[in-house]
Amino acid sequence: MMHRTTGVLDLNNVELSSTVTVAGYREMERSQNRNGLAHFVQERLSERYIAPLQAVPPKKKHGFLVMAASCLLVETLESFYQGWESTDKGMNRVDIKDPCKPTDPNRTTVSSGEVAFCYFFQREQEFAAIRTYEQAFYKHVRCGLLHQGETMSGWRVQRKEELFDVPNLTVNATKFLMAVRRSLRAYAEKLRSAEYGAHLPSVCFALSKSG
């Protein structure tokens, strides 16, 4: 009969990415190593969201999985930009910046996740075609895939043609992921040149408060 052994986990040895442990991260934070932190953020998110999808053989790759991972990364990046620890809370209409403020005055509270996608698409030029469709994208693609496992209301996901086919409400998952990857690289570059403390992701703050 096998006996399970238990012990106290040494958090400092936990790997946050292939080259960075919790201890390594804390040292970069202590020394305000912006280059190291920027490399860590890009490495961590690339390894978790992008590289695994690129390793899937073409015949086994599916747009739904690519889009679901891409949506998680979009929400993560925008949370970092905004300094949000999560996107599970509502935002008051008055606190939402234009042009993402709801046009319907009866919508007094909006999911911060929905706002995150709007802010992201408004800032990132490669997603300009999706602007004005942010709310529908969030509801019918992001929420459809992550909660129901499918797109909704006529939206489609493919891996061909342009990034967003407006008349047919079709998103090219491959081009979408590659555009998000470039956004991640741009974010890392901003971390390298930003004043220390600006744009640092919530995961870093959470770790700095641990043990």
Sequence and secondary structure as in RCSB ss.txt:
>XXXX:A:sequence
MMHRTTGVLDLNNVELSSTVTVAGYREMERSQNRNGLAHFVQERLSERYIAPLQAVPPKKKHGFLVMAASCLLVE
TLESFYQGWESTDKGMNRVDIKDPCKPTDPNRTTVSSGEVAFCYFFQREQEFAAIRTYEQAFYKHVRCGLLHQGE
TMSGWRVQRKEELFDVPNLTVNATKFLMAVRRSLRAYAEKLRSAEYGAHLPSVCFALSKSG
>XXXX:A:secstr
          GGG BSSSS BHHHHHHHHHTT HHHHHHHHHHHHIIIIIHHHHTS GGG  HHHHHHHHHHHHH
HHHHHHHT S S SEEEGGGS TTSS SSTT  EEEHHHHHHHHHHHH GGGGGGTT HHHHIIIIIHIIIIISS
  TT EEESSSSSEETTTTEEEHHHHHHHHHHHHHHHHHHHHHS TTTT  HHHHHHHT  
